Amino acid sequence: MRFRRSLALVAVALVVWAVGPLALLLALGSLAVPRVRRWLRPTWRVVAGWTASVAVLVGVVVLLPDGFLPIPPGIGSLATPRYVGSPATPQPIDLRVPQHPRLAVNGTSAMHNDGWSTDAYAGPGPLGESPSVDTAWYGGQECATLAFDAQGRLIALCGNISGPVLHVLDPETMRAQDTLELPARRDNGNDKLPWENLCGGSYFFLDDQDRAVTATTERAIVAVTTADGRGEPDLTIQTSYDLSGDVPEDDCLIALMPDWDGRIWFGTEDGRVGFVDPGTGKVRLLELGEEIANSFSVGEDGGVYVVTVEALYKLGVDPAGRPTVRWRTIYDRGTEQKDGQLSRGSGTTPTILPSGLVAITDNADPKMNVQFYTVHGGDLVCQQTVFEDGESASDNSLVAVGPSGVVVENNYGYTGPLRTVLGRATPGGFARVDVVDGDCGVVWTNDQVAPTSVAKVSLANGLVYAYTKRRSLLGVNAWYFTAIDARTGRTAFSVRTGIGSMFNNHYSAVTLGPDGSAYVATLTGMVRIRDRERSS
């Protein structure tokens, strides 16, 4: 009797593992039958054994250091494909981005890769040749922004329930080699949920001295060394700039970037912008009075590009050394904050292009537009509507794929982690928009669903990489790393990274490493995707 019962339970567990939530619901529904309940009624020894096993498992997870365990897998392993498509053939893109003298090497310095925020890597990414997937479990911690130091180690700005944390991570194992706890999250009256709160824990940059420069929740900017004198991992605050006398307590720092002369520019949630002179520590401030919810970009001419919920700005420094507005151009911010956005307005960091244009999206109804402005005067060159009526919104940066071309991602409908459970997905979609002879046009569209992916492009491969989600009638939450041909819009391949909400990336970026690996942070850890090693 006991053997048959155990065998039945094992069979049910295998079916649930293979098929997913639907099988689990059917199994639980069978408990409504009295005869089944009587047959499965466990003894106290069985209950005690299961309770002890769960307690031991939870203890191991809590006590082991970050990254020593993989992200726990979900159910439904056989209900969705592990790999779709075929290996891609490299089709390089000619896009040259100047090296910012105050940032680490392009592609290693910040969430959007460089001073222009192109989200473009000069080097390769996975081609889909028998790709392997490795994961690391960090518990309730998401590392939204990644960079690479001079030794190729990952520098990660992460967030947990209490606040932001800096890590140095081994790029192979993704385990923490050093950790710095930053000031805890505080209530500044913005009424935002923890996963929507961008205050002092979303953006940082790695400077030309290998220091992680980040804002804190205490309205300070800190420069943190990432290695000691011997090159070993070491996170130590080297310099701190206190802005609490300039930024009120009910405001907070959102983003920061250096200009070409080394001034550290910052933006606050309530629309204060300014810079710190690292030589003197002096703060200069300018009140825009419009909410800021994104990072910003910097040009070689000293221009600093900021998008608020109402307008696109180009800022600079006047002859007296004060921040000033060089130009301001308003855009259509729509009638409401759409599902999938963290603010009512453009959700994109401005992207500077080699053709002398700067690109953003607006928030127009019923469709948003991809817009291109001149960098010198802020004049609108052209705009192009994208996606479907009532289903278009973006809260991630545009990806530069040519001198006058960008790829935009549709984030409409994503309201939080619960929006993608039980096999559900958002409307999704990608589109490439180019400017040709002063006119905008859609080059291609793709129906892949990336609820909140910060997509990137490999210029060496010509592939746009995104983190995507498949719809499943069986309720399986399968997440994928997907490559799209930047020229044609065809999906080259998708490799499954994991199943379950623990694999939701929730606005964190796709990051390509110096060795061609791809990293994606999730709500509970990190995923690494790489091609198989070729034999020599």
Protein Blocks (a to p, Z undefined) as FASTA:
>chain_A
ZZmmmmmmmmmmmmmmmnommlmmmmmmmmmpmklmmmmoccfklmmmmmmmmmmmmmmm
mmpcghiaccdddehklmpcfbgcjddddddddddddddfkbccehilbmnopanonopa
fbdcdehiapacddddebjaddfbacddfkopacdddddfkbccdddddfklopafbdcd
ddddddehlopafklmcghplbccddfkopacdddfkopacdddfbdfkopacdddfbdc
dfklmmcfkbccfbdcddfkopacdddfkopacdddfknopacdddehpacfbdcdddfk
opacdddfkbccdddddfkopacdfbdcdddebjbdcehiabecdfbdcdddfkopacdd
dfbdfbdcdddddfklopafbdcdehjehiaccfbdcddfbfkbccdddfehiabjklmg
ghiacebjadddddeehiacdfbdcfbdcfkaccdddfklopacdddddddfkopacddd
ddddfknopafbdcdfbgcjklpgghpacdddfkopacdddfkbccddddddddZZ
